[in-house]
Amino acid sequence: MGILIVGSGCSALYLASLISFYKKEIKVDILSNENIIGKKILVTGNGRCNLGNLNKDNKHAYNNKISEEIVNEFSIENIIDFLSLIGIHTTNINELVYPYSLSSKNYRENLANFVLSNKNITVLNDLKIIDYKTINNKVNVIFDKYKKEYEKVIFATGGISGNNKNSLEIIGILKKHNYNIVPFKPGLTPIKTKENTKLVEGKRIKCKVSLLLNENLIYEEKGEVLFKKDGLSGIAIFNCSSLINREIEHKNFQISLDLFSDLSNQELIELLIKFNKNTMNSLLNSFFDKEISSFIMKLLGFKKSYNYSLEEIKILSKALKDLRFNYLFTYDFKDSQVSIGGISYSNLKNDTLESKLEKNIYFIGEILDTDGLCGGYNLMFAFASSYRVLKSL
């Protein structure tokens, strides 16, 4: 009879791999609406597949304590150990963990091949789940072409980022089963700002990014910011977007860029004085390309670009270490990497991730009300939540 995993993304593939290694006797059907299983893995980590993060002190890593507890139970060290058992070697770059190949394609292929080498695992294509019923300790799944009975069903369809139609359809079914769905919002996405950034579209700049609310620091991170035609992008900006959208109400957030984070304000003043010459060249051209220099001057309202007074140098230095952008709104789901919201943990037994409403129904991965920041946190949760369900199979 066996079990059904609804979905074929990261979480589904992780659970199937754990079953393939630890519980080969279980028969598993994977319901896939993709031409290849684990397809989303291909775009993770900019094609290098960031598997996890060794930093365990990031208090913003997840949106709730339950998610943290799940990941702490099956940590990145456990993930690395398991992957080595199935022939996948990893490497660390600073605090980030990657497959040694640094190839999402290679990693997906190796993981999928390991799963499919188990003869008890079958991928179901060209099928669509219509509904299901829990009867006599079994789950009767109604497909568009036939019905089939399973011992357990695990939903692993992910969130709705990238306009995931499969997940949207499953969420519609789950609503009929009275599940509490925390409203979805886009996470890890560019931010649109009130300031016009068209002049520097496509330009990149390294800096320290700070998220502020009413002048209070919410989050900061060093990284590279990419200017869009209508706002800001880049990993640090993605993380800020998730922190903003985790809030119930969108408030007056601001993004501050410190363009000289390795210098104190006084050190920057001295540096600017050194390059402040009475020439026709903009002072900022000594540090940035022409478009970025012009953009900064326009943003700050400076009329001249060289031969500054000491007082003007001090004003410029302060602004360069605190270049402000006012949050307008985030990009939509099609441009987001994760979804904020999902199946509420109030519906689940936290120790097993089994439904409180229906016996033998489970949930793993991004379909749950869990979202992580950039840096492998979401893939870690996919693996950790899969392990928690594995113990109940």
C-alpha positions as CSV (number, residue, x, y, z in Angstrom):
1,M,0.0,0.0,0.0
2,G,2.7,2.5,1.0
3,I,2.8,6.3,1.2
4,L,2.3,9.2,-1.2
5,I,4.5,12.2,-1.3
6,V,2.6,15.0,-3.1
7,G,5.2,17.2,-4.8
8,S,8.6,16.5,-6.3
9,G,10.7,19.5,-5.1
10,C,13.5,19.8,-2.6
11,S,11.5,18.5,0.4
12,A,9.9,15.6,-1.5
13,L,13.3,14.5,-2.8
14,Y,14.9,14.8,0.6
15,L,12.2,12.7,2.3
16,A,12.5,10.1,-0.5
17,S,16.3,10.0,-0.1
18,L,15.9,9.4,3.7
19,I,13.4,6.6,3.0
20,S,15.7,5.1,0.4
21,F,18.5,4.8,2.9
22,Y,16.8,4.1,6.2
23,K,13.4,2.5,5.3
24,K,13.8,0.7,2.0
25,E,10.8,-1.5,2.8
26,I,8.4,1.4,2.4
27,K,6.7,1.7,-1.0
28,V,6.6,5.3,-2.1
29,D,4.8,7.1,-4.8
30,I,6.0,10.6,-5.7
31,L,3.4,12.7,-7.4
32,S,5.2,15.1,-9.7
33,N,3.9,17.8,-12.0
34,E,7.4,18.5,-13.3
35,N,9.3,16.8,-16.1
36,I,12.2,16.2,-13.7
37,I,12.1,15.7,-9.9
38,G,13.9,18.2,-7.7
39,K,13.8,20.8,-10.4
40,K,13.8,23.8,-8.0
41,I,17.2,22.6,-6.8
42,L,18.7,23.7,-10.1
43,V,18.3,27.4,-9.3
44,T,19.4,27.4,-5.7
45,G,22.6,29.2,-4.7
46,N,22.9,30.8,-8.1
47,G,23.4,27.4,-9.7
48,R,25.9,26.3,-7.0
49,C,23.3,24.9,-4.6
50,N,23.8,26.4,-1.1
51,L,22.8,23.4,1.0
52,G,23.0,25.0,4.4
53,N,24.6,27.5,6.8
54,L,27.1,26.8,9.7
55,N,26.0,30.0,11.4
56,K,23.7,29.1,14.3
57,D,23.5,32.5,15.8
58,N,21.3,34.3,13.2
59,K,18.2,35.1,15.2
60,H,16.4,36.2,12.0
61,A,17.2,32.9,10.2
62,Y,13.6,31.7,10.5
63,N,10.2,33.3,11.1
64,N,9.3,31.2,14.2
65,K,10.8,29.1,17.0
66,I,9.2,25.9,15.8
67,S,11.2,26.0,12.6
68,E,14.4,26.6,14.6
69,E,13.7,23.6,16.8
70,I,13.1,21.4,13.8
71,V,16.4,22.4,12.2
72,N,18.2,22.1,15.5
73,E,17.1,18.5,15.7
74,F,18.5,17.6,12.2
75,S,21.3,20.2,11.9
76,I,23.6,21.1,9.0
77,E,26.1,18.6,10.4
78,N,23.6,15.8,10.3
79,I,22.8,16.8,6.7
80,I,26.5,16.7,5.7
81,D,26.9,13.3,7.4
82,F,23.9,11.9,5.6
83,L,24.9,13.2,2.2
84,S,28.3,11.6,2.6
85,L,26.6,8.3,3.3
86,I,24.8,8.4,-0.1
87,G,28.0,9.5,-2.0
88,I,27.6,13.3,-2.0
89,H,30.7,15.2,-0.8
90,T,30.3,18.8,0.5
91,T,32.6,21.8,0.9
92,N,32.4,25.0,3.0
93,I,32.9,28.5,1.7
94,N,33.1,30.7,4.7
95,E,29.9,29.6,6.7
96,L,28.0,28.4,3.6
97,V,27.8,24.7,2.7
98,Y,27.8,23.5,-0.9
99,P,28.1,20.3,-2.8
100,Y,31.8,19.8,-3.6
101,S,31.0,20.1,-7.3
102,L,29.5,23.6,-6.8
103,S,26.9,22.5,-9.2
104,S,23.2,22.4,-8.6
105,K,22.7,20.3,-11.7
106,N,25.2,17.7,-10.5
107,Y,23.8,17.7,-7.0
108,R,20.2,17.2,-8.2
109,E,21.2,14.4,-10.5
110,N,23.1,12.5,-7.8
111,L,20.3,12.9,-5.3
112,A,17.6,11.9,-7.8
113,N,19.6,8.9,-9.0
114,F,20.0,7.7,-5.4
115,V,16.3,8.0,-4.8
116,L,15.3,6.3,-8.1
117,S,17.7,3.4,-7.5
118,N,15.3,2.2,-4.8
119,K,12.9,0.0,-6.7
120,N,10.2,0.7,-4.1
121,I,10.0,4.3,-5.2
122,T,7.8,5.3,-8.2
123,V,7.4,8.7,-9.7
124,L,3.8,9.4,-10.9
125,N,3.5,11.8,-13.9
126,D,0.5,13.1,-15.8
127,L,-1.7,12.8,-12.7
128,K,-3.5,15.4,-10.8
129,I,-4.8,15.1,-7.2
130,I,-8.5,16.1,-7.0
131,D,-9.1,15.4,-3.3
132,Y,-8.5,12.8,-0.6
133,K,-10.4,11.1,2.3
134,T,-9.2,9.6,5.5
135,I,-11.1,6.4,6.1
136,N,-10.4,3.5,8.5
137,N,-6.9,4.7,9.2
138,K,-6.1,4.9,5.5
139,V,-6.0,7.7,3.0
140,N,-8.0,7.3,-0.1
141,V,-6.5,9.7,-2.7
142,I,-8.7,10.7,-5.6
143,F,-6.7,11.4,-8.8
144,D,-8.1,12.8,-12.0
145,K,-7.7,9.3,-13.6
146,Y,-8.2,6.9,-10.7
147,K,-8.3,6.4,-7.0
148,K,-5.6,4.8,-4.8
149,E,-5.4,4.0,-1.1
150,Y,-2.3,4.9,1.0
151,E,-1.2,4.4,4.6
152,K,0.0,8.0,4.8
153,V,0.1,11.1,2.6
154,I,2.8,13.8,2.9
155,F,2.2,17.2,1.3
156,A,5.5,18.7,0.0
157,T,4.3,21.0,-2.8
158,G,6.2,24.1,-1.6
159,G,5.0,27.6,-1.4
160,I,3.6,29.8,-4.2
161,S,6.8,31.6,-5.2
162,G,7.4,31.6,-8.9
163,N,3.6,31.3,-9.3
164,N,3.7,27.7,-8.3
165,K,0.3,26.6,-9.6
166,N,0.6,23.1,-8.2
167,S,0.9,24.4,-4.7
168,L,-2.0,26.8,-5.2
169,E,-4.2,24.0,-6.3
170,I,-3.2,21.9,-3.2
171,I,-3.8,24.8,-0.9
172,G,-7.3,25.1,-2.4
173,I,-7.9,21.4,-1.5
174,L,-6.5,21.8,2.0
175,K,-8.8,24.8,2.7
176,K,-11.7,22.5,2.0
177,H,-10.3,20.3,4.7
178,N,-10.4,23.2,7.2
179,Y,-6.7,23.9,7.5
180,N,-5.7,27.3,8.8
181,I,-3.5,28.9,6.1
182,V,-1.4,31.8,7.2
183,P,-1.7,34.3,4.3
184,F,1.1,34.0,1.7
185,K,3.4,36.9,1.1
186,P,6.5,37.0,-1.2
187,G,9.8,36.5,0.5
188,L,13.5,37.0,-0.6
189,T,12.6,39.4,-3.3
190,P,13.8,42.8,-4.6
191,I,12.4,46.0,-2.9
192,K,10.8,48.9,-4.8
193,T,11.8,52.2,-3.3
194,K,10.3,55.7,-3.4
195,E,13.6,57.0,-4.8
196,N,14.1,56.8,-8.6
197,T,16.9,54.4,-9.3
198,K,16.6,54.3,-13.1
199,L,19.9,56.2,-13.6
200,V,21.9,53.3,-12.0
201,E,19.9,50.3,-13.3
202,G,22.1,47.2,-13.5
203,K,24.9,48.8,-11.4
204,R,26.3,47.0,-8.4
205,I,27.9,48.3,-5.2
206,K,29.4,46.6,-2.2
207,C,28.2,48.0,1.1
208,K,26.7,47.3,4.5
209,V,22.9,47.2,4.3
210,S,20.8,48.1,7.3
211,L,17.0,47.8,7.7
212,L,15.5,50.5,9.9
213,L,12.1,51.1,11.3
214,N,11.5,54.4,13.0
215,E,15.3,54.9,13.2
216,N,15.6,51.6,15.1
217,L,18.0,49.0,13.6
218,I,16.1,45.8,12.7
219,Y,18.8,44.0,10.7
220,E,22.2,44.5,9.0
221,E,24.4,42.6,6.6
222,K,27.3,43.2,4.4
223,G,27.0,42.3,0.7
224,E,26.5,43.5,-2.8
225,V,23.5,45.6,-3.8
226,L,22.1,45.5,-7.3
227,F,20.2,48.6,-8.5
228,K,17.0,47.9,-10.3
229,K,15.1,50.4,-12.4
230,D,12.7,50.9,-9.5
231,G,14.6,49.8,-6.4
232,L,17.2,47.6,-4.9
233,S,18.1,43.9,-5.2
234,G,20.8,41.5,-3.9
235,I,21.0,38.9,-1.1
236,A,21.1,41.5,1.7
237,I,18.1,43.2,0.2
238,F,16.3,39.9,-0.3
239,N,16.7,39.2,3.4
240,C,15.4,42.7,4.3
241,S,12.3,42.0,2.1
242,S,11.5,38.9,4.1
243,L,11.9,40.6,7.4
244,I,9.5,43.3,6.2
245,N,6.9,40.9,4.9
246,R,7.0,38.8,8.1
247,E,5.3,41.8,9.7
248,I,1.5,41.8,9.8
249,E,1.4,45.4,8.6
250,H,3.9,47.1,6.3
251,K,5.3,50.1,8.1
252,N,7.7,53.0,7.3
253,F,10.8,50.9,6.7
254,Q,14.0,52.4,5.4
255,I,17.1,50.9,3.8
256,S,20.4,52.4,4.7
257,L,23.5,51.7,2.7
258,D,27.0,52.3,4.2
259,L,29.2,52.7,1.2
260,F,32.4,52.8,3.3
261,S,31.6,50.3,6.0
262,D,35.3,49.5,6.6
263,L,36.0,53.2,7.6
264,S,34.8,55.2,10.5
265,N,33.1,58.6,9.8
266,Q,36.3,60.4,10.7
267,E,38.5,58.2,8.5
268,L,36.2,58.8,5.6
269,I,36.3,62.5,6.2
270,E,40.1,62.4,6.0
271,L,40.0,60.3,2.8
272,L,37.6,62.7,1.1
273,I,39.7,65.7,2.1
274,K,42.7,63.9,0.5
275,F,40.9,63.6,-2.9
276,N,39.1,66.9,-2.7
277,K,40.9,68.8,-5.4
278,N,39.9,71.9,-7.3
279,T,39.4,70.1,-10.6
280,M,36.6,69.5,-13.1
281,N,36.4,65.9,-11.9
282,S,33.7,64.8,-9.4
283,L,35.2,63.9,-6.0
284,L,33.1,60.7,-6.0
285,N,34.6,59.6,-9.3
286,S,37.6,58.6,-7.3
287,F,35.6,55.9,-5.7
288,F,32.6,55.0,-7.9
289,D,31.8,54.9,-11.6
290,K,30.3,58.0,-13.3
291,E,26.7,56.9,-13.2
292,I,26.8,55.9,-9.5
293,S,28.6,59.2,-8.6
294,S,26.0,61.2,-10.4
295,F,23.2,59.2,-8.8
296,I,24.5,59.8,-5.3
297,M,25.0,63.5,-5.9
298,K,21.4,63.8,-7.2
299,L,20.0,61.7,-4.4
300,L,21.8,63.9,-1.8
301,G,20.8,67.2,-3.6
302,F,24.4,68.3,-4.1
303,K,24.7,71.0,-6.8
304,K,28.4,70.8,-7.2
305,S,30.7,67.8,-7.4
306,Y,34.2,69.0,-6.4
307,N,36.1,71.6,-4.4
308,Y,34.0,71.1,-1.3
309,S,34.4,73.0,2.0
310,L,35.2,71.1,5.1
311,E,31.6,71.4,6.3
312,E,30.4,70.0,3.0
313,I,32.9,67.2,3.3
314,K,31.4,66.3,6.7
315,I,27.9,66.3,5.3
316,L,28.9,64.2,2.3
317,S,30.8,61.7,4.6
318,K,27.8,61.2,6.8
319,A,25.5,60.6,3.8
320,L,27.9,58.1,2.2
321,K,27.8,56.1,5.4
322,D,24.0,56.3,5.6
323,L,22.5,56.5,2.1
324,R,18.8,56.3,2.7
325,F,16.1,54.6,0.6
326,N,12.4,54.6,1.6
327,Y,10.6,51.3,1.3
328,L,7.6,51.3,-1.1
329,F,6.8,47.6,-1.5
330,T,8.4,44.3,-2.5
331,Y,8.3,42.5,-5.8
332,D,5.5,39.9,-6.3
333,F,5.6,36.1,-6.0
334,K,6.9,35.5,-9.5
335,D,10.2,37.3,-8.5
336,S,10.4,35.8,-5.0
337,Q,12.6,32.9,-3.9
338,V,10.4,31.7,-1.0
339,S,6.9,32.2,0.3
340,I,6.1,33.6,3.7
341,G,3.0,32.0,5.2
342,G,1.5,28.5,4.6
343,I,0.0,25.7,6.7
344,S,-0.2,27.0,10.3
345,Y,1.6,24.9,12.9
346,S,-1.6,25.2,15.0
347,N,-2.9,22.5,12.7
348,L,-0.1,20.1,13.4
349,K,1.5,17.9,16.0
350,N,4.9,19.6,16.2
351,D,6.8,16.4,17.2
352,T,5.8,14.6,14.0
353,L,4.3,17.3,11.7
354,E,1.2,15.1,11.4
355,S,-2.1,16.9,11.1
356,K,-4.3,17.3,14.2
357,L,-7.3,17.4,11.9
358,E,-6.8,14.2,10.0
359,K,-4.8,11.1,10.8
360,N,-1.9,10.0,8.5
361,I,-1.7,13.4,6.8
362,Y,1.7,15.2,7.1
363,F,3.4,18.3,5.8
364,I,7.1,19.2,5.1
365,G,9.0,22.1,3.6
366,E,7.8,25.4,2.3
367,I,4.1,24.6,2.3
368,L,4.4,25.1,6.1
369,D,4.4,28.5,7.7
370,T,8.2,28.6,7.6
371,D,10.5,30.9,5.7
372,G,14.3,31.3,6.0
373,L,16.7,33.9,5.0
374,C,19.2,33.5,2.1
375,G,22.2,31.3,2.9
376,G,20.9,27.7,2.8
377,Y,18.4,28.1,5.6
378,N,15.4,27.0,3.5
379,L,17.1,23.9,2.2
380,M,18.1,23.0,5.7
381,F,14.5,23.2,6.8
382,A,13.4,21.1,3.9
383,F,15.8,18.4,5.0
384,A,15.1,18.8,8.7
385,S,11.3,18.7,8.4
386,S,11.6,15.6,6.2
387,Y,13.6,13.9,8.9
388,R,11.0,14.7,11.5
389,V,8.3,13.0,9.4
390,L,10.6,10.1,8.6
391,K,10.5,9.0,12.3
392,S,6.8,8.5,12.0
393,L,6.8,6.3,8.9
